[in-house]
């Protein structure tokens, strides 16, 4: 997956620790966060999700994203780390 201005993974803090499933606007575009995604973060606050382009006919390509696979981490996600 191509990176989005250097961002291709997000943690809960990077999306403002949202608490409700919804469609949110960020600097890279719109992100839809599902109830299932929030349940993972509530149980594993350091989990990191991959951003996935959400194909829609309603919005231009590259403007809509959803959360994809996730990693469970013992330490908080550092977006500046390449490990």
N, C-alpha and C positions, 0 to 999 in steps of 0.2 A: 504494500500500500504506500502510496506517495505521502510524504509528510505535508502537513498544513502549516506553512510558515514555521517549520521546525516542531510542530506539535502533531504527534500521532497517538499519544496516550494521555489520559487525564485521570487525576485522582479526585476524590470527593471535594477536597479543599479548593481545587482549581475551578470547580463549577459552583462554588459558593455554598457547599454543603446543603444543597437544596433538599427539601423534605417532602415535596409533592411531585408525582409524575406529571410532566407537562412538556411543552416545547419552549426552550429558553434561547435567548439571543446572546451570543458571545462574539468576541472579536473575529473569530474564524468563520462564523455563520450561525445557523440555527441548529440546536441540539435537542433531540427528543429523548427524554429520560423516562423510562418505563418503571412501573411499580416493582418489577422483578429486579431491575438494576438497583433501585433504592434499598431493597431488602438485602442485597449482597453487601452494599456499603454499610448498612446498619449493623450487620453481623461481622463485617470485616472492614473497618474504617480505612485501612491502609491498602485496600484493593485498588488496582489500576486497570482501567478499561482501555481498549483500543477503539479509536474513532473510526467509524465506517460510514462511507458515503451512502446516504439514503436516496435511492432513486425515486423521484416523484415527477409527475407530469405538471404539478402545480407550481413548482419552484425551479429556478435555473440550476443546472448541474453545479456541484461544488458549494452550494449554499446550505444544504440540508445534511445533517449527520445524525447518527444514532450510536449507541454504545454497543460494541461487539464483544469479543472474548475478553476475559479478564484474568489477571494474575493476582494471586494472594501473596502478599509480601509481609515479612516480619518487621521491616523498617519502612518508614514513610518514603514515598516516591519522590525522587529528586529529578526534576525534568532536565537538569543540566548534566546528569550522569549518563554516560554512554555504555555502561556495563549491563 
